[in-house]
Amino acid sequence: MTQYGFYLDTTRCTGCRTCEIACRDYKDVNPDIAYRKVYDYEGGAWSAAEDGTYTSTAFVYHLSMSCNHCERPTCVSVCPTGAMHKDAASGLVSVDEGICIGCGYCHMACPYNAPKVDREKGHSVKCNGCSERVEQGKAPICVEACPLRALEFGSVEDMAKRGKVAAIAPLPEPTYTDPHFFVRQAPDVRPAGTFDGMVANVTEVM
């Protein structure tokens, strides 16, 4: 099996949302649902010196994320019908729409908020890594669309050579699911589990 994963260079990502828009257009998803989301994480403060000058510790970085196609996906482990499953050949996690009952357990279990229940369709939906494109030797549409080449996709062995397993705020510790999401960290990136910043676009990414 070739396990696939994503890589993000946070030194390149400008938060332009091109990846998100390309995915939404290609997958033709409900306007209230996004398979890929861009988090704006920011924080910092001003400090005053005795001479009357001020120093800023403000920071901001962007995190483009979809399903991480984890080694131990919690969405799969809680699915009562087996609809949420991990492909034996690629390791990509997807939904069998024919047997999904739309219970939402996958959504509640995923620490990355990746699966959603589309009430109009009556079943869960999520990023499948554009498996139909991968089978044709193409990259996922989000990767192809990125204007700054901040996103990459490939075998976890190749992605691990480019960055570290994603353990940055606002994500949870990777030990929960062993995500196949690798990141090159910008200087301002904060570690997972820290709270010295905030997601500035909470409504957008929920």
CORCORSUL-V233251 format. One record per helix or strand of 3 or more residues. SS is the DSSP state (H for helix, E for strand). FROM is the first residue (numbers start at 0). LEN is the number of residues. If there is no record, write none. Layout:
BEGIN
ss->SS from->FROM len->LEN
ss->SS from->FROM len->LEN
END
This chain:
BEGIN
ss->E from->3 len->6
ss->H from->17 len->10
ss->E from->36 len->7
ss->E from->45 len->3
ss->E from->53 len->3
ss->E from->58 len->7
ss->H from->73 len->5
ss->E from->83 len->3
ss->E from->92 len->3
ss->H from->104 len->5
ss->E from->115 len->3
ss->E from->122 len->3
ss->H from->130 len->4
ss->H from->140 len->5
ss->E from->150 len->5
ss->H from->155 len->7
ss->H from->173 len->3
ss->E from->180 len->4
ss->E from->196 len->3
ss->H from->201 len->4
END
